[in-house]
Amino acid sequence: MLTLAPVHDADSEPLPVTAGCLLDFPDDPIVCMRRLQRQHGSIAALEQDGQRLHFVFSPELNHQILTNTAVYHSRFFAVRGPRQSAQRRLTSGLLSANGADHKRQRRMVMEAFLKKAIHGYLPMIRDLTEEMLQSWQIGQTRDLSRDMTDFMLRLTSSLLFGMDNPELAYRIGRMIDQWVQLNHELGISVFVSSPEMTLRYEELLHFAGELETEIAGMIAQQRQSGAGEQNLLSMILQGHDEQGSLSPDELVGQAALIFGAAHLTTAHTLTWALFLLAQHPETLTAVQHELRYHLDGRFPTLDAVEPLKQMEAAIKESMRVLPASAYSQRMTVEPTQLGPLHLPRGSAVVFSQFMTHHLPDLYPQPERYLPERWSGISPSPYAYLPFGAGPRMCLGAPLAMAILKTVIPTILQRFQLSVVPGTDVTAKVISTMLSPVGPLWMDIRAPGSIAASQPVTGNIATLVDLPGQARPLRRAA
Ligand code: HEM
């Protein structure tokens, strides 16, 4: 539990520091950050035994952290493994690179994420959407979260490794998911050390070895088959700059990181967007009307989604109110001053999409899902940052938006989704992602059926206001 013991600096000025238990943060990041923000405002630190975890919540401070890349480094993976180990190579991709190395790696893979390349991925997105929807039938009750996660597993595996050998691609995809999960569980060992963690560390190193062998095999296959079908890996294999191309070790790291960065973030975004639409029948009806008018039942091209303004606002608003990436962190590589706080080298600083997106000065009635607000606002990149901001902004953002803007309309043209009354909708931040915990049950109805919001249980009402749902006391959340 957090305590309220104030901490003072040398001049006895109270600092925005709360003495408490550092494990409160990984335990429930949103509850912990809300408390710190209520206590201190836009900058805060949580301190235990002389160790501090720092937090920034405002656009100005996000800007400071995200643009000063010489001081604030990204250290996505806490567990790097010994030099020359598979774990070290797998964690050496973009998310962990900094400075000139980061710029170089970004340049090398950039081409695979440009608009031209995304056009080439659309047939794959369309075919896998069709394949998923063929198994959906009117009258069924389906777990939307599971469906979106499975769909993104298939899509990310195929986008990255191609469709030539789907079973192998899915197997590697599942392994990468498991590896990312293990990394995050072990990342917590930064806060606690125990014999159980040591065992899991060994498990992680072993698993990294197996995963590396699989990915290296897949890369060798792609090299042999030459240009062939268009996928992310084949594009990255062709990528180079005046200094050459990525080394085989770097390629393995990029493949693992890109998969890890793409899969669950997009799956959760799809789930939250469809859930919020189902719970806001007026918005849903307006979006469906727009789809009927512009698309007439088709899977859209990127040009065809341009006029879909209501749908774009609905997606933007769901990524504001329930951002799949709830927070990220940086590590200082030299001593620095952040507002009133002195940060020694090696300090961790958390910035949070969730917290910034819920600031009432930026977004009045922040807990309400109001897509119409987007017709009157144009927040800065540091005030609205579902994909991060600055030099390390998500490389896959245009691809993720292409997936969201084509898959959501295709689903909504075929089916009416309605949340099963009484479903437990509990959201938890797992591995920095705001994820639905447990099944999110949806009734699959015929298109044109009457849309209605349904009562649900779970903690979702502490994060977003839902029509007809009692407003919980967020202070107690
Ligand atoms: C809705 C889906 C997605 C969300 C919400 C999301 C969110 C983010 C965020 C917040 C960051 C920045 C993290 C930081 O600054 O610490 C990031 C980075 C990144 N994302 Fe995404 N992402 C999504 C989809 C994707 C996809 C589909 C791909 C690739 C296919 C991808 C690849 C990457 C990469 C490579 C980076 C690292 C960029 C760098 O460090 O230079 N993401 N993403």
Boltz pocket constraint, residues with backbone or C-beta under 6 A from the ligand:
constraints:
  - pocket:
      binder: B
      contacts: [[A, 74], [A, 94], [A, 95], [A, 106], [A, 257], [A, 258], [A, 261], [A, 262], [A, 263], [A, 265], [A, 266], [A, 269], [A, 324], [A, 325], [A, 328], [A, 329], [A, 385], [A, 386], [A, 387], [A, 388], [A, 389], [A, 391], [A, 392], [A, 393], [A, 394], [A, 395], [A, 396], [A, 397], [A, 399], [A, 400]]
      max_distance: 6.0
